[in-house]
Amino acid sequence: MPVPTKKKLCVSVPKREGERVRKELKELDLLDESYGIEERRGRLYIPFKGEADELRYDLEPCALKPRLRPLRKRLGIRYDVIGDIAIIDWFDGILAAATELLETRRDIKVVLAAVSGVGGQYRLKDLVFVAGERRTETVHKEYGSRLRVDVAGVYFSPRLATERHRIAELAQSRETVVDMFAGVGPFTILLAKKVKKGIAFEKNPKAFRCLKKNIELNRLHNVEACSGDAKDLAPKFIGAADRVIMNLPHSAFDFLYDAVTMLSESGGFVHYYDVEPENEFPRTIERIKEAVGRFDRTVEGTCLKKVRSYAPRQYHVVLDIKISPR
Ligand SMILES: C[S@@+](CC[C@H](N)C(=O)[O-])C[C@H]1O[C@@H](n2cnc3c(N)ncnc32)[C@H](O)[C@@H]1O
């Protein structure tokens, strides 16, 4: 259902004068900002409010679309945009919201609803189709990487983009980096553009297929992608890594030994992700220091950061751990 237009009195000017006139109307408080500006045959129609005789410009009626405040602000809806697919948590009235989203954001072609939280070993959400084109595949752009994502069969969160960029900034060109839970490869791809070698593990066959495509799509020749369980794959890379990424909140602790044994003899960094309440942070740091000590290595330093808020009083956190030989 398209957003209905309304006939409005407008100032009609040649396009080249549009910006100057818009500014002037705004300064005089004569610009009706609740409507968009329309362009037709080289002229702009700028919505006008106030007394017509205050004005020295031509006035003409024109059908304009109301300018809607973003859904996020109006209805308090949060949604993720992955490529050209928007994913909204299910709520009554989602169809109207989805239609409006398709009308007002030209970059969105598909709207899906999440009807569950993230769950299962592959960290998936249950999604249902709401509006737009019937597909679940898209290409997402992030910090210069192109990522093919099939949102129905893989985990991917655009909300971690800044965190991925932070890790890429920390990495050095001589490094080998292991991404133990790579998904479609957003960490791996970004890092592989900078470092000597990337090694990516992924257990979900659908995510692994996207990962392989993404390595090709980004023309990378320094990534070794391994399909399977990180527990089985890690022993093949003992001592190979300078940096290990462990983005598997809730379960990463079970793989800490595997991560540490993959670090080179001179040590390196582990980026350990989890979901926790704030009052648990000190205990997590102690638990990890103690565990690493048992693996005959020393924790030289730790830095715990909130990545984003996850649920009430729960945070997605990252612990950067610098590990050296004993
Ligand atoms: C939270 S997602 C992170 C994906 C990716 N790093 C990202 O930032 O988008 C965790 C990924 O690990 C994969 N996974 C879960 N258990 C695994 C295991 N034991 N070994 C390898 N991959 C695993 C899941 O399929 C999922 O793609």
The ligand as an SDF file (V2000), in Angstrom:
LIG
                    3D

 27 29  0  0  0  0  0  0  0  0999 V2000
   27.7850  -15.9790   16.8950 C   0  0  0  0  0  0  0  0  0  0  0  0
   28.0690  -16.6390   15.3010 S   0  0  0  0  0  0  0  0  0  0  0  0
   29.4110  -15.5850   14.7750 C   0  0  0  0  0  0  0  0  0  0  0  0
   29.6090  -15.5620   13.3150 C   0  0  0  0  0  0  0  0  0  0  0  0
   30.6160  -14.5160   12.8050 C   0  0  0  0  0  0  0  0  0  0  0  0
   31.8660  -14.5700   13.5350 N   0  0  0  0  0  0  0  0  0  0  0  0
   30.0290  -13.1420   12.8590 C   0  0  0  0  0  0  0  0  0  0  0  0
   30.5500  -12.2630   13.5410 O   0  0  0  0  0  0  0  0  0  0  0  0
   29.0210  -12.9180   12.1740 O   0  0  0  0  0  0  0  0  0  0  0  0
   28.8740  -18.1550   15.6840 C   0  0  0  0  0  0  0  0  0  0  0  0
   29.1460  -19.0400   14.4730 C   0  0  0  0  0  0  0  0  0  0  0  0
   29.8560  -20.1960   14.9170 O   0  0  0  0  0  0  0  0  0  0  0  0
   29.3390  -21.3530   14.2990 C   0  0  0  0  0  0  0  0  0  0  0  0
   29.6210  -22.4750   15.2380 N   0  0  0  0  0  0  0  0  0  0  0  0
   28.9230  -22.8500   16.3440 C   0  0  0  0  0  0  0  0  0  0  0  0
   29.5320  -23.8470   16.9700 N   0  0  0  0  0  0  0  0  0  0  0  0
   30.6550  -24.1230   16.2570 C   0  0  0  0  0  0  0  0  0  0  0  0
   31.7220  -25.0460   16.4410 C   0  0  0  0  0  0  0  0  0  0  0  0
   31.7190  -25.8990   17.4490 N   0  0  0  0  0  0  0  0  0  0  0  0
   32.7250  -25.0400   15.5390 N   0  0  0  0  0  0  0  0  0  0  0  0
   32.7150  -24.1830   14.4810 C   0  0  0  0  0  0  0  0  0  0  0  0
   31.7380  -23.2850   14.2690 N   0  0  0  0  0  0  0  0  0  0  0  0
   30.7250  -23.2390   15.1500 C   0  0  0  0  0  0  0  0  0  0  0  0
   27.8610  -21.0610   14.0970 C   0  0  0  0  0  0  0  0  0  0  0  0
   27.3360  -21.8180   13.0510 O   0  0  0  0  0  0  0  0  0  0  0  0
   27.9040  -19.5540   13.7810 C   0  0  0  0  0  0  0  0  0  0  0  0
   28.0300  -19.3400   12.3950 O   0  0  0  0  0  0  0  0  0  0  0  0
  1  2  1  0
  2  3  1  0
  2 10  1  0
  3  4  1  0
  4  5  1  0
  5  6  1  0
  5  7  1  0
  7  8  2  0
  7  9  1  0
 10 11  1  0
 11 12  1  0
 11 26  1  0
 12 13  1  0
 13 14  1  0
 13 24  1  0
 14 15  1  0
 14 23  1  0
 15 16  2  0
 16 17  1  0
 17 18  1  0
 17 23  2  0
 18 19  1  0
 18 20  2  0
 20 21  1  0
 21 22  2  0
 22 23  1  0
 24 25  1  0
 24 26  1  0
 26 27  1  0
M  CHG  2   2   1   9  -1
M  END
$$$$
